[in-house]
Amino acid sequence: MLLTIHDANLQKVAFVDNDKQGTLNYYDDTWTRSLLTGSSTFEFTVFKKSIKSDNALQKAYSYINERAW
């Protein structure tokens, strides 16, 4: 599953995907669906320290914090 992280201006800053190299990986994921409201949530954990230090991912590090999720 490819997830895109956007900044406040809706610019793409990073990607989360377990199937592609060079992206952040997630674990401890839970997908919950509510039939009553038709909504769903996807909760996951990302290990930020595993970000490689190239320019696009280094920029993304500043956007990934507890308030952003």
Residue frames as a rotation matrix with the C-alpha (Angstrom) as fourth column:
MET 1
0.588 0.809 0.000 0.00
0.809 -0.588 0.000 0.00
0.000 0.000 -1.000 0.00
LEU 2
-0.488 -0.737 0.469 1.48
0.742 -0.632 -0.222 3.32
0.460 0.240 0.855 -1.07
LEU 3
0.577 0.579 -0.577 0.85
0.788 -0.579 0.207 6.23
-0.214 -0.574 -0.790 1.30
THR 4
-0.063 -0.555 0.830 1.85
0.644 -0.658 -0.391 9.79
0.763 0.510 0.398 0.41
ILE 5
0.056 -0.011 -0.998 2.93
0.897 -0.439 0.056 12.36
-0.439 -0.899 -0.015 3.01
HIS 6
0.246 0.120 0.962 2.05
0.661 -0.746 -0.077 15.97
0.709 0.655 -0.263 2.16
ASP 7
-0.822 -0.458 -0.340 3.20
0.567 -0.594 -0.571 19.21
0.059 -0.662 0.748 3.76
ALA 8
-0.337 0.716 -0.611 0.88
0.388 -0.485 -0.784 22.08
-0.858 -0.501 -0.114 4.74
ASN 9
-0.260 0.186 -0.947 0.81
-0.721 -0.690 0.062 23.26
-0.642 0.700 0.314 1.10
LEU 10
0.683 0.579 0.446 -0.17
-0.266 0.765 -0.586 19.79
-0.681 0.281 0.676 -0.13
GLN 11
0.293 -0.698 -0.653 3.24
-0.894 0.043 -0.447 19.23
0.340 0.714 -0.611 -1.74
LYS 12
0.925 -0.013 -0.380 4.42
0.077 0.985 0.154 15.61
0.372 -0.171 0.912 -1.69
VAL 13
0.393 -0.816 0.423 7.36
-0.904 -0.428 0.014 15.26
0.170 -0.388 -0.906 0.70
ALA 14
-0.699 -0.630 0.339 7.67
-0.678 0.734 -0.034 11.49
-0.227 -0.254 -0.940 1.26
PHE 15
0.155 0.702 -0.695 6.18
-0.712 0.567 0.414 8.09
0.685 0.431 0.587 0.55
VAL 16
-0.320 -0.145 0.936 5.42
-0.802 0.568 -0.186 5.20
-0.505 -0.810 -0.298 2.88
ASP 17
0.620 0.471 -0.627 5.44
-0.740 0.617 -0.267 1.78
0.261 0.630 0.731 1.22
ASN 18
0.362 -0.465 0.808 6.69
-0.507 0.629 0.589 -1.60
-0.782 -0.623 -0.008 2.40
ASP 19
0.707 0.005 0.707 7.15
0.446 0.773 -0.451 -2.90
-0.549 0.634 0.545 -1.16
LYS 20
0.800 -0.400 0.447 9.49
0.267 -0.430 -0.862 -0.22
0.538 0.809 -0.238 -2.57
GLN 21
0.059 -0.869 -0.491 13.10
0.998 0.039 0.052 0.50
-0.026 -0.493 0.870 -1.69
GLY 22
-0.779 -0.479 0.405 14.02
0.492 -0.867 -0.080 4.05
0.389 0.137 0.911 -0.68
THR 23
-0.010 0.816 0.578 10.68
-0.268 -0.559 0.785 4.72
0.963 -0.147 0.224 1.00
LEU 24
-0.537 -0.066 0.841 9.72
-0.842 -0.023 -0.539 4.65
0.055 -0.998 -0.043 4.65
ASN 25
-0.575 0.352 -0.738 8.40
0.110 0.928 0.356 1.34
0.810 0.123 -0.573 5.96
TYR 26
-0.106 0.617 0.780 5.48
-0.915 -0.368 0.166 0.90
0.390 -0.696 0.603 8.34
TYR 27
-0.688 -0.049 -0.724 4.66
0.159 0.963 -0.216 -1.80
0.708 -0.263 -0.655 10.89
ASP 28
-0.802 0.477 -0.359 2.13
0.463 0.118 -0.879 -2.52
-0.377 -0.871 -0.316 13.66
ASP 29
-0.875 0.471 -0.116 -0.59
-0.443 -0.678 0.587 -1.53
0.197 0.565 0.801 11.22
THR 30
-0.625 0.775 0.097 -4.32
0.519 0.505 -0.689 -1.83
-0.583 -0.380 -0.718 11.88
TRP 31
-0.892 0.445 0.076 -7.08
-0.190 -0.522 0.831 -1.11
0.410 0.728 0.550 9.39
THR 32
-0.703 0.696 -0.150 -10.45
0.427 0.243 -0.871 -0.48
-0.569 -0.676 -0.468 11.05
ARG 33
-0.833 0.505 0.227 -13.68
0.017 -0.386 0.922 -0.05
0.554 0.772 0.313 9.11
SER 34
-0.736 0.676 -0.032 -16.99
-0.064 -0.117 -0.991 1.17
-0.674 -0.727 0.129 10.50
LEU 35
-0.721 0.538 0.436 -20.01
0.669 0.378 0.640 -0.15
0.179 0.753 -0.633 8.62
LEU 36
0.144 0.824 -0.548 -22.29
0.890 -0.350 -0.293 2.23
-0.433 -0.446 -0.783 10.52
THR 37
0.409 -0.038 -0.912 -20.55
-0.032 -0.999 0.028 5.42
-0.912 0.018 -0.410 9.34
GLY 38
0.935 -0.079 0.347 -18.82
0.355 0.244 -0.902 4.09
-0.014 0.967 0.256 6.21
SER 39
0.655 -0.746 0.119 -15.48
-0.729 -0.665 -0.161 5.42
0.199 0.019 -0.980 7.44
SER 40
0.808 -0.483 -0.337 -12.16
0.506 0.862 -0.023 3.68
0.302 -0.152 0.941 7.91
THR 41
0.731 -0.663 0.165 -8.87
-0.668 -0.643 0.375 4.38
-0.142 -0.384 -0.912 9.67
PHE 42
0.695 -0.640 -0.328 -5.40
0.362 0.706 -0.609 3.03
0.621 0.304 0.722 8.99
GLU 43
0.832 -0.435 0.344 -3.09
-0.538 -0.482 0.691 3.27
-0.135 -0.761 -0.635 12.00
PHE 44
0.739 -0.655 -0.160 0.59
0.481 0.678 -0.555 2.43
0.472 0.333 0.816 11.65
THR 45
0.719 -0.628 -0.298 4.06
0.042 -0.389 0.920 3.06
-0.694 -0.674 -0.253 13.06
VAL 46
0.822 -0.545 0.169 7.02
0.149 -0.081 -0.986 4.42
0.550 0.835 0.014 11.08
PHE 47
0.512 -0.752 -0.415 10.61
0.720 0.111 0.685 4.10
-0.469 -0.649 0.598 12.27
LYS 48
0.996 -0.023 -0.084 11.96
-0.059 -0.885 -0.462 7.58
-0.064 0.465 -0.883 11.44
LYS 49
0.353 -0.935 0.034 15.57
-0.507 -0.161 0.847 6.74
-0.786 -0.316 -0.531 12.24
SER 50
-0.001 -0.339 0.941 15.70
0.524 0.801 0.289 4.45
-0.852 0.493 0.177 9.21
ILE 51
0.934 0.340 -0.112 15.38
0.105 -0.559 -0.823 7.35
-0.343 0.756 -0.558 6.78
LYS 52
0.167 -0.896 0.411 18.30
0.976 0.208 0.058 7.40
-0.137 0.392 0.910 4.38
SER 53
0.141 -0.172 -0.975 20.12
0.317 -0.925 0.209 10.69
-0.938 -0.338 -0.076 4.14
ASP 54
-0.655 -0.287 0.699 19.40
0.756 -0.268 0.598 11.76
0.016 0.920 0.392 0.60
ASN 55
-0.991 0.051 0.124 17.87
-0.054 -0.998 -0.023 15.10
0.123 -0.030 0.992 -0.15
ALA 56
-0.291 0.957 -0.002 14.22
-0.380 -0.114 0.918 14.21
0.878 0.268 0.396 -0.67
LEU 57
0.304 0.414 -0.858 14.03
0.548 0.661 0.513 11.97
0.780 -0.626 -0.026 2.39
GLN 58
-0.641 -0.570 -0.513 16.07
0.754 -0.346 -0.558 14.32
0.141 -0.745 0.652 4.55
LYS 59
-0.828 0.432 0.356 13.57
-0.358 -0.898 0.258 17.09
0.431 0.086 0.898 3.79
ALA 60
0.066 0.915 -0.399 10.75
-0.121 0.404 0.907 14.70
0.990 -0.012 0.137 4.68
TYR 61
-0.387 -0.273 -0.881 12.21
0.741 0.476 -0.474 14.07
0.549 -0.836 0.018 8.13
SER 62
-0.999 -0.040 0.005 11.22
0.030 -0.825 -0.565 17.55
0.027 -0.564 0.825 9.28
TYR 63
-0.402 0.916 -0.018 7.57
-0.743 -0.315 0.590 16.92
0.535 0.250 0.807 8.38
ILE 64
0.109 0.425 -0.898 7.24
0.120 0.892 0.436 13.63
0.987 -0.155 0.047 10.25
ASN 65
-0.891 -0.296 0.345 6.29
-0.293 -0.205 -0.934 14.24
0.347 -0.933 0.096 13.87
GLU 66
-0.788 0.598 -0.149 3.53
0.555 0.583 -0.593 13.32
-0.268 -0.550 -0.791 16.29
ARG 67
-0.288 0.708 -0.645 1.39
-0.139 -0.697 -0.703 16.35
-0.948 -0.113 0.299 15.34
ALA 68
-0.603 -0.009 -0.798 1.55
-0.781 -0.198 0.592 15.53
-0.163 0.980 0.112 11.63
TRP 69
-0.868 0.300 -0.395 -0.18
0.121 0.900 0.419 12.20
0.481 0.316 -0.818 12.04
